[in-house]
Structures are given as C-alpha cells and as structure tokens.
Amino acid sequence: MNSIKKLLQKNKESLIMGVLNVTPDSFSDGGKFITPNTALQHVDMMVTNGADIIDIGAESTRPGAKIVPVSEERKRIEPVVKAIKKNFNIPISIDTYKPEIMELSIDLGVEMINDIYALRKPGALDIVANSDVMLCLMHMKGTPKDMQNKPSYKNIMNEVSQFLQERIYACGAAGINQSRLVIDPGFGFGKTHENNLKLFQSLGELRISSIPLLVGVSRKSMVRNIIGDEENDIIQTSAIMAALSVLRGAKIVRVHDVIETKNALKILQLKDY
C-alpha cells in the first residue's frame, strides 16, 4: 500500500507536509535549497522536527511566476529525489502540473503528485491513472500568471466545492479510485484576501466523499495581511492557522516551519485532557 495512504489510515493525528522548494524564486525561501546538499540538510531538519511527508517544488507558483521548462524542472527534481530516497525513509510528494514530470516522479518512486491544476493538463490523468501514487487536487482560478487579476466569486465555498467534485468525477472516469485522492481548496490561488478569509472560516463545510483535506496557508499573503511583515510573527501565525485548519478538518497541513507547526498541533491534544 502507498505509504501516505497508510499514514492517513493509521494516524489519528493530522500529518505535517514539509515544504522543500528547489527553486531560485519561490516567495519565502527561493534559492536556499537548490543544491542536493542544502536540500538534504533541510530535509534532515524537517524530519527531525516531525515532518511526515516532504513536498518538493521545482517551479514557483507565486503570482506572476515564470514557467519553468520541463528540462529544467527535471534537472532540479531528479538529483534531490534520488538523494532523499537514498538517505531518508520518508514519503515524497512532488508539486508539479506537468505530465512529463509526473511520469519522472512515478519512475523515481515518489508517493504523491500535488497538482495545482488538479490534473487538467492534457495527458496528466493518463500518466497517473495506472500508478499507485496519491493525488492532491487543488482549486485554482486562472493560472499563476493571471490568477490575482481581480478574481471574483458569487459563493466561494460552493464554487470551490463544485470544482473539486468535478475533478474527483474526472479522476473516477479515468479509473482512479477515490482512496488515492486528497483535496486542497487552494488558498492564495486566484483568491483575494477576503476570499481567503471566507474560505478559511467555512473550511469545516468542505466535506467531499470523506476525501482527506490538505490545507496550505503557511507564509502566504493572507498571513501577512493578518499579522504584518515581521518574520517571526508570520511563522507563528502560520503555525496557529495550521492548527485551526486541523480543528476544521484538515488531515494534512503543508508548512514551511515544521517544529512550530508540530508544537501548535501538540497544544490541540490538550483538549482531550
């Protein structure tokens, strides 16, 4: 059985997905972990601090980010995945929307594909259908290039939910069992600050066929808009919002700061005393 699926079934507590950006231009940590050595050091720290999954991104998806060619994305991902597989026993997720990189990732033995386009790119469904990787389907309005150009919704929760249900149906039509799926409402992807807040407040309503919910708000603009630009405030607020996400049903929280998130989730356990 896929190790992430096994963790989701076995663990009562929610899982922490630690972010590893092997990019020069990601909004929070671009350029820090672009070599295998620096990437491994960061993975070692995240594993030590309690990460359950490592999510590797080789193309920034911040608003206005440039598209990275397949050849460059491959060059960034392949040595890092091989090094992590050799040195650590931890599931790997690859943050990509390109079918060619999905195929490479499956060949390298990763456990999840985390796709901001929810497998809408031509060929993506075909590539993943015959594998056993978990698949994270994210809601995004527009593309990273234009998604923040005045996005609007009549009812954001209804529209996000409907989109995700449509993508779940598309996966089913391609022969993908629902047990392989995870859903992500896509905070910051084609959403204003007010949209993000409303979505976060209604997060507990996002229940689709018992499919696990992944939430990623770590260090995003919505956090900065709430707390300001002081780094420590951003880190602590991100951890608190991850904990609130868990209270509202998240089974996986995608974060940059693992130890702070781990500590925030420990506090949740006090409610059982």
Summary of the structure (lengths in Angstrom):
residues: 273
radius of gyration: 17.2
end to end distance: 34.0
largest distance: 52.6
contacts: 904
relative contact order: 0.13
helix: 47%
strand: 14%
